[in-house]
Amino acid sequence: MSGITLHVQAVPPDAVQLDLTSALRYFDLSPYDVVQLAKMRLKVLYGIDSSAGLAGNRMLAAMAADASAPGDTTRVPLGQAADWLYPRPVTALPGIGHAAAETLRRYGLHIIGRVVDLPAGTPQRLLGAGPARLLAERARGPDPRPVAPAEPAAHMAADLVLERDCLDPAQQHRAVLGLADRLGQRLRVEQRIAGRITLTVRYADRSSATRTRTLPGVHRPLTRPRRGRPGPAGRPRPAARESPRLRGPRRRPAVGRPCPSPALPGSRRRPGPRRRSSRRPCPSTLRDGSRTPSRSGRLIAAAENHEYTV
């Protein structure tokens, strides 16, 4: 996509955002024609049959792409965003989860237009201050975020399009296992490991559900809490709710004495005389503590007056 415009932002796993403002003068084409040129390149060079959308900002463009079938392009004309959003379902708004949508549905608020017509205090009483503010902003269509070019995170993707609706759990399980096997083969060939896996399921009405899991690393057995291990006072040490963490030096290393090696699970320590010391412990010592909470391809681009496509 850098051959279309330099303002490219990847949105893993299957989308890319483009700012077409500079491409309009370079190609001397309309925004719609530039989008078709980008889709043609994806099809010819990579065999990707992408859906696209053209709108005045990134959020509207993403929603337009989600509403498009593979190979189609949906355009939201400038100045007509409110009319286009009015009949759309509330679940089409990004950031609105199923719990909030279910709460609105119980009160008959199925479409975005009805949410916009509500008094300001009604969504706040139903959802709370934060979600209500987000809903009000998204329902009216503005999105000031620019396209921020950045290198995408390394990832691999595999997809499967079923020819008909599948309600058999066994068949669904086989489909997911097949995708996992394909990804595993590619990881072994390229000698890589994955840290996180994401599963996206798209339904017949073009809605989708996404689940993400972080895969365990090789250090997980060392940081798993052990129940019943004796504590400093001889009492059984309670199991931690979170995994312990490794703390290391932040600004400067410890000097003046060697750092003791952390005791691995199953090893024994020789008892020695206890003595108090004013020196700080070695920063690399292992200590217990709770962890701080911390469809095909889609095309997102922009045109004149910051008009974006997905």
DAKA-V462669 format. One record per helix or strand of 2 or more residues. SS is the DSSP state (2 for helix, 1 for strand). FROM is the first residue (numbers start at 1). TO is the last residue. If there is no record, write none. Layout:
# DAKA-V462669
ss=SS from=FROM to=TO
ss=SS from=FROM to=TO
This chain:
# DAKA-V462669
ss=1 from=8 to=11
ss=1 from=15 to=18
ss=2 from=21 to=27
ss=2 from=31 to=46
ss=1 from=51 to=55
ss=2 from=58 to=66
ss=1 from=73 to=75
ss=2 from=81 to=86
ss=2 from=90 to=92
ss=2 from=98 to=106
ss=2 from=112 to=116
ss=2 from=120 to=127
ss=2 from=129 to=140
ss=2 from=169 to=190
ss=1 from=196 to=202
ss=1 from=208 to=214
ss=2 from=220 to=223
ss=1 from=245 to=246
ss=1 from=286 to=287
ss=1 from=298 to=303
ss=1 from=307 to=309
